[in-house]
Amino acid sequence: MPRPPLPPFTRETAAQKVRMAEDAWNSCDPARVALGYTEDSRWRNRSEFIEGRAAIVAFLTRKWAKEQEYRLVKDLWAYDANFIAVRFQYEWHDNVGQWFRSYGNEQWEFDEHGLMRRREASINDVKIKASDRRYFWKAPGVRPAEVAGLGTDPL
């Protein structure tokens, strides 16, 4: 089933695709997120290699069991034809209450139906104090309109 917007991307449609991905990931629903990827989608996430929707669901289930109160902000970095690059930050805490901010970059490749067939993510985690958090909307849930993207957010 097609997943608009479809490539080739314009600046507007690439930004829309990024926001749709952000909203899906902020749902913390592995099955929902996996529907945005091809059946045989290939990922590199940090040092882990993942292939296929079932593996994506299993990976995200493990991820969100560890990364509690997950809140993600993605921004379009670059685009061309069926490729999009994003930068992102997300905050979460572990099971003992230690907060982290994770910084990263992703490169995405889409098929002609608008499904992501390849995702490569490089991510670094930084321990933060609860008082240093930036993202406070209800989790899981989409980023509210009044919460700025990374374009206006200092590193």
N, C-alpha and C positions, 0 to 999 in steps of 0.2 A: 504494500500500500504506500503511495507517495506520502512524503513528509515535508510539505512546503514550509518555508520557501525552498525552491529548487535551484541548483546551479544552472548556469553561471551566476555567481553572486554579484550584487551591487553593494555599495557601502551600506545602504539601507537594509537590504535583505540579509547581508552578513551580520549586521548588528541585531536584527530580529532573530536570526538563528542562534546567536550567542545568548540572548535573553531567554529564549525558549529553553535552551540547555540549562541555563542557570536556574530557571524556575523548576524544571524537572528534577535537577539534583537537589534543590532545596526541599523538595517533597520528601526526600529520604525514602522513596518507594523504589526499590531495586527493579521491580517488574516494569513500572512506568518508565524509568530511565532507559532500560534495555530496549524498549520499543523504538528508540531513536537511532538504533544501530542495526547494521545488516546482520543477518543470521550468522555470518562467518566473520564478523568484525574482529579486527586484531588490535590489541592494545599493548602499549608499554606504559605501565604506571609505576613510577619510581624504578625499582629493579625487578618488578614482577611483569611477566608476559602472560597475556590473557587472550583466548580466542573463542569467539562464539557467545551468543546471548546467554546461554545457561551459565557459562563461566563468569560473565559480567554480573548476572544476578547473584551468584555465589560470592564474588568478590565484594560487591556493594553491600551485601548482607553482613559480611565480616567487618567491612569498613565502618558502617554505621552502628554496629554493636560496640565498637571501640570508640569512635568519634561521636560523642554525645552532644546534643544541642548544637548540631552542625548548622552553620550559616555561611553561605557562599556568595561572593560577588565576582562576576566575570566581566571583562572588558575586551572588546574587539581590539586586536593589535594590528592585524593585516589580513588581506584576503586577495584571492586571485582565482578566477574560474570556479573550480570545485574544492578549493582549499581555504581554510580559515585558521588563523593563529590568534590565540587569546592569552591574556595574562589574568591571573586570579589571586584572590586571597580568600581564605575561609578560617573561621574560628570554631573551636570545639573544646570540650574537656574530656579527660579520661575518667575512668571509674573511681578515682580517688579525688576528683575535683580539680586537677591541674589543668589550667587553660593553655591553649596553644593557638598561635596564628600560623597558618600554612600558606606559603607563597609559592606560586608556580606559573609555568607556561605550558601551553598545550598546542600541538599542531594537529589539525583535523583534515581528513580527506573524505569527501562525500561521493556517493554514487549518483546516478542520474535521477533517482527517486527521492533524493534529499536525505537519505539515511547515511550515517557515518560508518564508513568501512574501515577507517584507521584512526586511532587516537594515540598520540605519544605525549606523555605528561612527565615533566620534571618538577619535583616538589621538595621544598625544604620546610621543616617545622621549627618554630621558635617558641619556647616557653614564654608565657606572658602572665602578668598578674590579672586577676579578675577586673581590677580597676583600670587596666589598659585596654580592655575590650572596646571595639568600635561598632559592633553589630548586635543590635538588641531586639530585633523583631521576634515574634513568637516562632519557635522552631518545633517541628518542621513547618515551613511556610515560605511563600515567595517574599522577596525583598520588596518592602513598601516603596512607593514612588518617591517619598521624601528622603529615602536613604540614598545618598549619592553613590555613583559608581566609582571606580578606581581613578578615572580621569581627574577627579577633584580630590582624591584621597591621598595624602602623603604616604610614602613608604615608611 
